[in-house]
Amino acid sequence: MQREVELAVAPEDGVFPENFYVTTNLKTFVYYEQDWLEVDRAEMDCGIVIEGENAYCVPMNDIKAGDKVVVSSKGVKEKSIKSKKKEEKEFTFMSSEISCENSKASLIADLATEMKEFKEDGGKIAVVGGPAIIHTGSAKYLSALIEKGYVNLLLAGNALAVHDIETAIYGTSLDIAIDKERAVENGHGFHLKAINKVRKAGSIKKAVEEKIVDKGIMYSAIKNEIDYVLAGSIRDDGPLPDVITDTVKAQEMMREKLADTELVLMLATMLHSIATGNLLAADIKSVCVDINSDTVTKLADRGTAQAVGLVTDVELFLSSLVNQL
């Protein structure tokens, strides 16, 4: 006979009851009142709250006093995802198998085909990007993806937006001329000057409207009304006025915007890729691209085992992808 889940009441806001069940990112079900309920919003490192006939994942920060929370693993089951080899892949840490030797051309071609299908079907595609996209001169390719309708959501930090806007205004990224790859004379601090111009305008959108920024990734995002979340960090210069400096609020916004996303491209950013991966269900297709194999490995090691990893230069990847599309 199937045993029902055990429940306990959250003692206060932001605190789970003792021995609460910690979720994975796999599809999860709980047996409650003689019925299996699918747990909504699958996400790792959360708790499960049951309300009426509904069960859903809740992050610790969002738990409310009095919520009925699943404790122990009784009456809980998870559905494994299957790899291309049809082998079951359980949720686990430190178990990745990343290869640097896959055919990148064929993988990019397959990805382009899938992106076309997602676009035709109205699927939602998110891009997680790091500042290396700008430093390598790849911004034009990501802009092209946005302009062609292949990006519905952009997740990044202060740095990507800052250096993208710096390039748009001054032609430099971290004071290095993008087109000539050399330091610009008297160019120290161009990124700070770019931040200052946007702060004076009041927002990135206003800087675009005032034609202070007339090209680049953020320009394309604004012009094409693409959702974006810029999450701040302790390292940020400025920051830009659009940056969410409260990390908990930034995480909440990312979680909200990622709802219904079907494909996530994680490009040249370790911390932001891992942070985003932690918010995704295991059945959301993810592609991680980085020149450093550690980034791809660590992403999978921290639970995002569904991610396909490409160890390559982001400029080569984006140029090839745009060409395929």
C-alpha atoms as a printed R data frame, in Angstrom:
    type eleno elety resid chain resno      x      y       z
1   ATOM     1    CA   MET     A     1  0.000  0.000   0.000
2   ATOM     2    CA   GLN     A     2  1.352  3.414  -0.993
3   ATOM     3    CA   ARG     A     3  2.198  5.628   1.958
4   ATOM     4    CA   GLU     A     4  1.166  9.275   1.805
5   ATOM     5    CA   VAL     A     5  3.579 12.161   2.138
6   ATOM     6    CA   GLU     A     6  4.282 13.520   5.557
7   ATOM     7    CA   LEU     A     7  3.606 17.209   6.100
8   ATOM     8    CA   ALA     A     8  4.761 19.721   8.678
9   ATOM     9    CA   VAL     A     9  3.948 23.409   9.087
10  ATOM    10    CA   ALA     A    10  6.620 26.017   8.351
11  ATOM    11    CA   PRO     A    11  7.381 27.649  11.729
12  ATOM    12    CA   GLU     A    12  8.067 31.152  10.342
13  ATOM    13    CA   ASP     A    13  8.691 33.065   7.130
14  ATOM    14    CA   GLY     A    14 11.840 31.899   5.362
15  ATOM    15    CA   VAL     A    15 12.253 28.769   7.518
16  ATOM    16    CA   PHE     A    16 11.368 25.182   6.556
17  ATOM    17    CA   PRO     A    17 10.318 22.626   9.191
18  ATOM    18    CA   GLU     A    18 13.008 20.161  10.263
19  ATOM    19    CA   ASN     A    19 13.738 17.262   7.906
20  ATOM    20    CA   PHE     A    20 12.003 18.958   4.958
21  ATOM    21    CA   TYR     A    21 12.321 17.176   1.625
22  ATOM    22    CA   VAL     A    22 14.967 18.864  -0.564
23  ATOM    23    CA   THR     A    23 13.979 18.841  -4.224
24  ATOM    24    CA   THR     A    24 16.005 17.963  -7.304
25  ATOM    25    CA   ASN     A    25 15.389 19.380 -10.784
26  ATOM    26    CA   LEU     A    26 13.705 16.164 -11.938
27  ATOM    27    CA   LYS     A    27  9.974 15.819 -12.493
28  ATOM    28    CA   THR     A    28  8.595 15.006  -9.048
29  ATOM    29    CA   PHE     A    29  5.321 13.557  -7.749
30  ATOM    30    CA   VAL     A    30  3.866 13.334  -4.238
31  ATOM    31    CA   TYR     A    31  1.200 10.920  -3.036
32  ATOM    32    CA   TYR     A    32 -1.412 12.992  -1.199
33  ATOM    33    CA   GLU     A    33 -4.980 12.064  -0.273
34  ATOM    34    CA   GLN     A    34 -4.770  8.875  -2.341
35  ATOM    35    CA   ASP     A    35 -3.647 10.651  -5.502
36  ATOM    36    CA   TRP     A    36 -0.333 11.388  -7.179
37  ATOM    37    CA   LEU     A    37  0.195 15.137  -7.599
38  ATOM    38    CA   GLU     A    38  2.835 16.442  -9.977
39  ATOM    39    CA   VAL     A    39  5.005 19.051  -8.279
40  ATOM    40    CA   ASP     A    40  4.878 22.292 -10.238
41  ATOM    41    CA   ARG     A    41  7.922 24.532 -10.917
42  ATOM    42    CA   ALA     A    42 10.558 21.776 -10.731
43  ATOM    43    CA   GLU     A    43 13.777 23.258  -9.348
44  ATOM    44    CA   MET     A    44 16.662 21.928  -7.304
45  ATOM    45    CA   ASP     A    45 17.340 22.880  -3.679
46  ATOM    46    CA   CYS     A    46 13.790 23.924  -2.788
47  ATOM    47    CA   GLY     A    47 11.005 22.495  -0.598
48  ATOM    48    CA   ILE     A    48  7.577 21.186  -1.611
49  ATOM    49    CA   VAL     A    49  4.437 22.962  -0.421
50  ATOM    50    CA   ILE     A    50  0.972 21.425  -0.751
51  ATOM    51    CA   GLU     A    51 -1.980 23.776  -0.983
52  ATOM    52    CA   GLY     A    52 -5.384 22.287  -1.684
53  ATOM    53    CA   GLU     A    53 -4.937 19.915  -4.611
54  ATOM    54    CA   ASN     A    54 -1.689 21.546  -5.783
55  ATOM    55    CA   ALA     A    55  1.938 20.821  -4.977
56  ATOM    56    CA   TYR     A    56  4.781 23.108  -5.999
57  ATOM    57    CA   CYS     A    57  8.448 23.889  -5.354
58  ATOM    58    CA   VAL     A    58  9.151 26.838  -3.088
59  ATOM    59    CA   PRO     A    59 12.604 28.396  -2.514
60  ATOM    60    CA   MET     A    60 13.561 28.851   1.120
61  ATOM    61    CA   ASN     A    61 13.349 32.623   0.881
62  ATOM    62    CA   ASP     A    62  9.707 32.429  -0.275
63  ATOM    63    CA   ILE     A    63  8.372 30.053   2.365
64  ATOM    64    CA   LYS     A    64  5.629 31.507   4.583
65  ATOM    65    CA   ALA     A    65  4.764 30.650   8.168
66  ATOM    66    CA   GLY     A    66  1.966 28.087   8.164
67  ATOM    67    CA   ASP     A    67  2.765 26.592   4.735
68  ATOM    68    CA   LYS     A    68  2.275 22.810   4.621
69  ATOM    69    CA   VAL     A    69  5.666 21.433   3.684
70  ATOM    70    CA   VAL     A    70  6.616 17.890   2.677
71  ATOM    71    CA   VAL     A    71  9.024 16.312   5.151
72  ATOM    72    CA   SER     A    72 11.042 13.096   4.634
73  ATOM    73    CA   SER     A    73 10.941 11.181   1.368
74  ATOM    74    CA   LYS     A    74  7.852  9.087   2.096
75  ATOM    75    CA   GLY     A    75  5.282  9.352  -0.673
76  ATOM    76    CA   VAL     A    76  7.697 11.159  -2.993
77  ATOM    77    CA   LYS     A    77  8.929  9.839  -6.323
78  ATOM    78    CA   GLU     A    78 11.005 11.333  -9.115
79  ATOM    79    CA   LYS     A    79 10.962 10.587 -12.811
80  ATOM    80    CA   SER     A    80 14.382 10.141 -14.361
81  ATOM    81    CA   ILE     A    81 15.338 11.773 -17.633
82  ATOM    82    CA   LYS     A    82 16.972  9.608 -20.253
83  ATOM    83    CA   SER     A    83 20.107 10.447 -22.145
84  ATOM    84    CA   LYS     A    84 20.497  9.923 -25.885
85  ATOM    85    CA   LYS     A    85 21.873  6.482 -25.049
86  ATOM    86    CA   LYS     A    86 18.525  5.688 -23.361
87  ATOM    87    CA   GLU     A    87 20.308  5.243 -20.055
88  ATOM    88    CA   GLU     A    88 18.632  6.653 -16.989
89  ATOM    89    CA   LYS     A    89 20.463  9.665 -15.577
90  ATOM    90    CA   GLU     A    90 19.577 10.287 -11.955
91  ATOM    91    CA   PHE     A    91 19.979 13.708 -10.363
92  ATOM    92    CA   THR     A    92 23.388 13.697  -8.690
93  ATOM    93    CA   PHE     A    93 26.279 16.005  -7.987
94  ATOM    94    CA   MET     A    94 29.840 15.477  -9.277
95  ATOM    95    CA   SER     A    95 28.959 12.957 -11.995
96  ATOM    96    CA   SER     A    96 29.458 14.766 -15.296
97  ATOM    97    CA   GLU     A    97 31.023 13.296 -18.429
98  ATOM    98    CA   ILE     A    98 32.086 16.186 -20.661
99  ATOM    99    CA   SER     A    99 34.034 15.643 -23.851
100 ATOM   100    CA   CYS     A   100 36.030 18.256 -25.767
101 ATOM   101    CA   GLU     A   101 36.141 16.016 -28.832
102 ATOM   102    CA   ASN     A   102 32.553 16.075 -30.113
103 ATOM   103    CA   SER     A   103 32.000 17.388 -33.613
104 ATOM   104    CA   LYS     A   104 31.171 21.021 -32.961
105 ATOM   105    CA   ALA     A   105 30.017 21.651 -36.513
106 ATOM   106    CA   SER     A   106 27.369 18.941 -36.322
107 ATOM   107    CA   LEU     A   107 26.268 20.004 -32.848
108 ATOM   108    CA   ILE     A   108 25.871 23.628 -33.973
109 ATOM   109    CA   ALA     A   109 23.968 22.511 -37.070
110 ATOM   110    CA   ASP     A   110 21.625 20.439 -34.895
111 ATOM   111    CA   LEU     A   111 21.173 23.367 -32.523
112 ATOM   112    CA   ALA     A   112 20.333 25.707 -35.403
113 ATOM   113    CA   THR     A   113 17.695 23.265 -36.636
114 ATOM   114    CA   GLU     A   114 16.148 23.082 -33.173
115 ATOM   115    CA   MET     A   115 16.178 26.864 -32.802
116 ATOM   116    CA   LYS     A   116 14.330 27.226 -36.099
117 ATOM   117    CA   GLU     A   117 11.721 24.758 -34.868
118 ATOM   118    CA   PHE     A   118 11.378 26.563 -31.523
119 ATOM   119    CA   LYS     A   119 10.904 29.870 -33.324
120 ATOM   120    CA   GLU     A   120  8.289 28.460 -35.691
121 ATOM   121    CA   ASP     A   121  6.383 26.892 -32.789
122 ATOM   122    CA   GLY     A   122  6.547 30.011 -30.626
123 ATOM   123    CA   GLY     A   123  8.983 28.419 -28.163
124 ATOM   124    CA   LYS     A   124 10.911 30.581 -25.714
125 ATOM   125    CA   ILE     A   125 14.708 30.778 -26.019
126 ATOM   126    CA   ALA     A   126 16.902 32.357 -23.340
127 ATOM   127    CA   VAL     A   127 20.537 33.436 -23.617
128 ATOM   128    CA   VAL     A   128 22.843 33.678 -20.603
129 ATOM   129    CA   GLY     A   129 25.841 35.774 -21.563
130 ATOM   130    CA   GLY     A   130 29.169 36.894 -20.148
131 ATOM   131    CA   PRO     A   131 31.382 39.884 -21.056
132 ATOM   132    CA   ALA     A   132 33.708 37.665 -23.118
133 ATOM   133    CA   ILE     A   133 31.053 37.921 -25.822
134 ATOM   134    CA   ILE     A   134 31.969 41.602 -26.078
135 ATOM   135    CA   HIS     A   135 35.728 41.238 -25.585
136 ATOM   136    CA   THR     A   136 35.954 38.707 -28.440
137 ATOM   137    CA   GLY     A   137 34.028 40.903 -30.861
138 ATOM   138    CA   SER     A   138 31.033 38.546 -30.836
139 ATOM   139    CA   ALA     A   139 28.384 41.086 -29.875
140 ATOM   140    CA   LYS     A   140 27.372 41.552 -33.518
141 ATOM   141    CA   TYR     A   141 26.454 37.866 -33.735
142 ATOM   142    CA   LEU     A   142 24.326 37.876 -30.600
143 ATOM   143    CA   SER     A   143 22.677 41.082 -31.839
144 ATOM   144    CA   ALA     A   144 21.924 39.284 -35.090
145 ATOM   145    CA   LEU     A   145 20.252 36.428 -33.197
146 ATOM   146    CA   ILE     A   146 18.088 38.956 -31.361
147 ATOM   147    CA   GLU     A   147 17.228 40.830 -34.559
148 ATOM   148    CA   LYS     A   148 16.259 37.556 -36.272
149 ATOM   149    CA   GLY     A   149 13.901 36.630 -33.428
150 ATOM   150    CA   TYR     A   150 15.922 33.774 -31.930
151 ATOM   151    CA   VAL     A   151 16.230 35.285 -28.439
152 ATOM   152    CA   ASN     A   152 13.282 35.909 -26.116
153 ATOM   153    CA   LEU     A   153 15.167 36.517 -22.876
154 ATOM   154    CA   LEU     A   154 18.657 37.792 -22.014
155 ATOM   155    CA   LEU     A   155 20.217 37.024 -18.628
156 ATOM   156    CA   ALA     A   156 23.521 38.683 -17.795
157 ATOM   157    CA   GLY     A   157 25.432 40.746 -15.296
158 ATOM   158    CA   ASN     A   158 26.488 44.365 -15.230
159 ATOM   159    CA   ALA     A   159 29.658 43.615 -17.200
160 ATOM   160    CA   LEU     A   160 28.089 42.364 -20.444
161 ATOM   161    CA   ALA     A   161 25.831 45.411 -20.678
162 ATOM   162    CA   VAL     A   162 28.590 47.854 -19.687
163 ATOM   163    CA   HIS     A   163 31.133 46.647 -22.227
164 ATOM   164    CA   ASP     A   164 28.489 46.266 -24.918
165 ATOM   165    CA   ILE     A   165 27.488 49.906 -24.399
166 ATOM   166    CA   GLU     A   166 31.147 50.964 -24.154
167 ATOM   167    CA   THR     A   167 31.734 49.355 -27.548
168 ATOM   168    CA   ALA     A   168 28.672 51.059 -29.010
169 ATOM   169    CA   ILE     A   169 29.825 54.500 -27.834
170 ATOM   170    CA   TYR     A   170 33.628 54.335 -27.962
171 ATOM   171    CA   GLY     A   171 34.453 51.263 -30.054
172 ATOM   172    CA   THR     A   172 36.352 49.740 -27.129
173 ATOM   173    CA   SER     A   173 35.883 46.940 -24.615
174 ATOM   174    CA   LEU     A   174 37.808 47.406 -21.369
175 ATOM   175    CA   ASP     A   175 39.610 50.228 -23.185
176 ATOM   176    CA   ILE     A   176 40.805 47.935 -26.003
177 ATOM   177    CA   ALA     A   177 39.728 48.853 -29.533
178 ATOM   178    CA   ILE     A   178 37.519 45.975 -30.713
179 ATOM   179    CA   ASP     A   179 38.411 46.343 -34.388
180 ATOM   180    CA   LYS     A   180 42.180 46.632 -33.880
181 ATOM   181    CA   GLU     A   181 42.735 44.766 -30.605
182 ATOM   182    CA   ARG     A   182 45.002 47.423 -29.169
183 ATOM   183    CA   ALA     A   183 44.811 49.851 -26.285
184 ATOM   184    CA   VAL     A   184 43.399 53.248 -27.215
185 ATOM   185    CA   GLU     A   185 45.544 56.266 -26.384
186 ATOM   186    CA   ASN     A   186 44.060 58.154 -23.436
187 ATOM   187    CA   GLY     A   187 41.386 55.474 -23.365
188 ATOM   188    CA   HIS     A   188 41.604 54.495 -19.721
189 ATOM   189    CA   GLY     A   189 38.172 54.359 -18.135
190 ATOM   190    CA   PHE     A   190 35.983 54.298 -21.246
191 ATOM   191    CA   HIS     A   191 33.754 51.687 -19.600
192 ATOM   192    CA   LEU     A   192 33.210 54.028 -16.644
193 ATOM   193    CA   LYS     A   193 32.451 56.917 -18.987
194 ATOM   194    CA   ALA     A   194 29.891 54.711 -20.742
195 ATOM   195    CA   ILE     A   195 28.258 53.854 -17.404
196 ATOM   196    CA   ASN     A   196 28.182 57.546 -16.528
197 ATOM   197    CA   LYS     A   197 26.382 58.437 -19.756
198 ATOM   198    CA   VAL     A   198 23.684 55.807 -19.157
199 ATOM   199    CA   ARG     A   199 23.260 56.820 -15.527
200 ATOM   200    CA   LYS     A   200 22.791 60.416 -16.644
201 ATOM   201    CA   ALA     A   201 20.170 59.311 -19.180
202 ATOM   202    CA   GLY     A   202 18.401 57.324 -16.441
203 ATOM   203    CA   SER     A   203 18.287 53.857 -18.026
204 ATOM   204    CA   ILE     A   204 19.568 51.844 -20.971
205 ATOM   205    CA   LYS     A   205 16.237 52.325 -22.737
206 ATOM   206    CA   LYS     A   206 16.444 56.095 -22.369
207 ATOM   207    CA   ALA     A   207 20.045 56.026 -23.613
208 ATOM   208    CA   VAL     A   208 18.794 54.199 -26.720
209 ATOM   209    CA   GLU     A   209 15.921 56.641 -27.163
210 ATOM   210    CA   GLU     A   210 18.343 59.568 -26.879
211 ATOM   211    CA   LYS     A   211 20.621 57.861 -29.444
212 ATOM   212    CA   ILE     A   212 23.503 57.690 -26.987
213 ATOM   213    CA   VAL     A   213 23.508 53.953 -27.703
214 ATOM   214    CA   ASP     A   214 22.728 53.108 -31.321
215 ATOM   215    CA   LYS     A   215 24.010 49.561 -31.783
216 ATOM   216    CA   GLY     A   216 24.991 46.436 -29.881
217 ATOM   217    CA   ILE     A   217 23.285 43.729 -27.860
218 ATOM   218    CA   MET     A   218 21.435 45.994 -25.447
219 ATOM   219    CA   TYR     A   219 20.348 48.250 -28.314
220 ATOM   220    CA   SER     A   220 18.895 45.234 -30.140
221 ATOM   221    CA   ALA     A   221 17.219 43.997 -26.949
222 ATOM   222    CA   ILE     A   222 15.565 47.372 -26.374
223 ATOM   223    CA   LYS     A   223 14.520 47.841 -29.995
224 ATOM   224    CA   ASN     A   224 13.061 44.339 -30.234
225 ATOM   225    CA   GLU     A   225 11.432 44.529 -26.786
226 ATOM   226    CA   ILE     A   226 13.368 41.536 -25.472
227 ATOM   227    CA   ASP     A   227 13.095 40.812 -21.753
228 ATOM   228    CA   TYR     A   228 16.393 41.054 -19.895
229 ATOM   229    CA   VAL     A   229 17.597 40.673 -16.324
230 ATOM   230    CA   LEU     A   230 20.929 42.193 -15.296
231 ATOM   231    CA   ALA     A   231 21.981 40.717 -11.954
232 ATOM   232    CA   GLY     A   232 24.586 42.619  -9.975
233 ATOM   233    CA   SER     A   233 27.639 41.430  -8.051
234 ATOM   234    CA   ILE     A   234 30.147 42.826  -5.591
235 ATOM   235    CA   ARG     A   235 32.579 43.470  -8.458
236 ATOM   236    CA   ASP     A   236 30.370 45.831 -10.435
237 ATOM   237    CA   ASP     A   237 31.496 49.267 -11.549
238 ATOM   238    CA   GLY     A   238 28.710 51.831 -11.446
239 ATOM   239    CA   PRO     A   239 26.526 49.845 -11.807
240 ATOM   240    CA   LEU     A   240 24.187 50.631 -14.677
241 ATOM   241    CA   PRO     A   241 20.772 51.827 -13.442
242 ATOM   242    CA   ASP     A   242 19.059 48.720 -14.881
243 ATOM   243    CA   VAL     A   243 21.134 46.344 -12.767
244 ATOM   244    CA   ILE     A   244 19.343 44.594  -9.886
245 ATOM   245    CA   THR     A   245 21.802 44.926  -7.009
246 ATOM   246    CA   ASP     A   246 19.800 42.822  -4.533
247 ATOM   247    CA   THR     A   247 20.863 39.273  -5.418
248 ATOM   248    CA   VAL     A   248 17.736 37.660  -3.937
249 ATOM   249    CA   LYS     A   249 15.507 39.955  -5.997
250 ATOM   250    CA   ALA     A   250 17.609 39.254  -9.077
251 ATOM   251    CA   GLN     A   251 17.211 35.512  -8.521
252 ATOM   252    CA   GLU     A   252 13.443 35.923  -8.120
253 ATOM   253    CA   MET     A   253 13.271 37.914 -11.348
254 ATOM   254    CA   MET     A   254 15.358 35.332 -13.223
255 ATOM   255    CA   ARG     A   255 13.135 32.538 -11.921
256 ATOM   256    CA   GLU     A   256 10.012 34.425 -13.053
257 ATOM   257    CA   LYS     A   257 11.372 35.261 -16.503
258 ATOM   258    CA   LEU     A   258 12.619 31.703 -17.106
259 ATOM   259    CA   ALA     A   259  9.100 30.306 -16.732
260 ATOM   260    CA   ASP     A   260  8.036 28.461 -19.910
261 ATOM   261    CA   THR     A   261 11.556 28.642 -21.369
262 ATOM   262    CA   GLU     A   262 12.291 25.656 -23.593
263 ATOM   263    CA   LEU     A   263 15.920 26.234 -24.577
264 ATOM   264    CA   VAL     A   264 18.754 28.037 -22.771
265 ATOM   265    CA   LEU     A   265 22.074 29.008 -24.355
266 ATOM   266    CA   MET     A   266 24.789 29.665 -21.754
267 ATOM   267    CA   LEU     A   267 27.634 31.566 -23.368
268 ATOM   268    CA   ALA     A   268 31.059 32.261 -21.843
269 ATOM   269    CA   THR     A   269 30.065 32.764 -18.222
270 ATOM   270    CA   MET     A   270 30.685 30.239 -15.461
271 ATOM   271    CA   LEU     A   271 28.904 31.750 -12.459
272 ATOM   272    CA   HIS     A   272 25.876 33.048 -14.331
273 ATOM   273    CA   SER     A   273 25.471 29.726 -16.171
274 ATOM   274    CA   ILE     A   274 25.571 27.722 -12.945
275 ATOM   275    CA   ALA     A   275 23.184 30.163 -11.250
276 ATOM   276    CA   THR     A   276 20.722 29.866 -14.135
277 ATOM   277    CA   GLY     A   277 21.109 26.089 -14.299
278 ATOM   278    CA   ASN     A   278 20.091 25.873 -10.648
279 ATOM   279    CA   LEU     A   279 16.747 27.469 -11.553
280 ATOM   280    CA   LEU     A   280 15.939 25.083 -14.414
281 ATOM   281    CA   ALA     A   281 13.987 21.854 -14.484
282 ATOM   282    CA   ALA     A   282 15.913 18.848 -15.791
283 ATOM   283    CA   ASP     A   283 13.816 18.623 -18.974
284 ATOM   284    CA   ILE     A   284 14.732 22.114 -20.211
285 ATOM   285    CA   LYS     A   285 17.277 21.833 -23.006
286 ATOM   286    CA   SER     A   286 20.486 23.683 -22.213
287 ATOM   287    CA   VAL     A   287 23.666 24.320 -24.188
288 ATOM   288    CA   CYS     A   288 26.779 25.595 -22.418
289 ATOM   289    CA   VAL     A   289 29.587 27.107 -24.499
290 ATOM   290    CA   ASP     A   290 32.913 28.107 -22.979
291 ATOM   291    CA   ILE     A   291 36.594 28.048 -23.906
292 ATOM   292    CA   ASN     A   292 37.268 26.635 -20.437
293 ATOM   293    CA   SER     A   293 36.184 23.012 -20.031
294 ATOM   294    CA   ASP     A   294 35.862 23.561 -16.266
295 ATOM   295    CA   THR     A   295 32.815 25.748 -16.859
296 ATOM   296    CA   VAL     A   296 30.998 23.024 -18.755
297 ATOM   297    CA   THR     A   297 32.018 20.365 -16.230
298 ATOM   298    CA   LYS     A   298 31.078 22.381 -13.152
299 ATOM   299    CA   LEU     A   299 27.666 23.198 -14.596
300 ATOM   300    CA   ALA     A   300 26.856 19.497 -14.891
301 ATOM   301    CA   ASP     A   301 28.522 18.691 -11.570
302 ATOM   302    CA   ARG     A   302 26.137 21.070  -9.826
303 ATOM   303    CA   GLY     A   303 23.046 19.285 -11.059
304 ATOM   304    CA   THR     A   304 22.409 20.598 -14.593
305 ATOM   305    CA   ALA     A   305 23.201 17.206 -16.104
306 ATOM   306    CA   GLN     A   306 20.953 17.834 -19.111
307 ATOM   307    CA   ALA     A   307 23.295 20.539 -20.463
308 ATOM   308    CA   VAL     A   308 25.138 19.820 -23.705
309 ATOM   309    CA   GLY     A   309 28.659 21.204 -23.429
310 ATOM   310    CA   LEU     A   310 30.724 22.742 -26.214
311 ATOM   311    CA   VAL     A   311 34.294 23.607 -25.277
312 ATOM   312    CA   THR     A   312 35.151 26.235 -27.852
313 ATOM   313    CA   ASP     A   313 35.649 29.952 -28.421
314 ATOM   314    CA   VAL     A   314 32.381 31.853 -28.125
315 ATOM   315    CA   GLU     A   315 33.104 33.938 -31.242
316 ATOM   316    CA   LEU     A   316 33.547 30.830 -33.383
317 ATOM   317    CA   PHE     A   317 30.399 29.318 -31.907
318 ATOM   318    CA   LEU     A   318 28.201 32.397 -32.420
319 ATOM   319    CA   SER     A   319 29.490 33.131 -35.919
320 ATOM   320    CA   SER     A   320 28.881 29.518 -36.937
321 ATOM   321    CA   LEU     A   321 25.408 29.507 -35.362
322 ATOM   322    CA   VAL     A   322 24.377 32.727 -37.104
323 ATOM   323    CA   ASN     A   323 25.678 31.335 -40.383
324 ATOM   324    CA   GLN     A   324 23.646 28.144 -39.925
325 ATOM   325    CA   LEU     A   325 20.505 30.162 -39.143
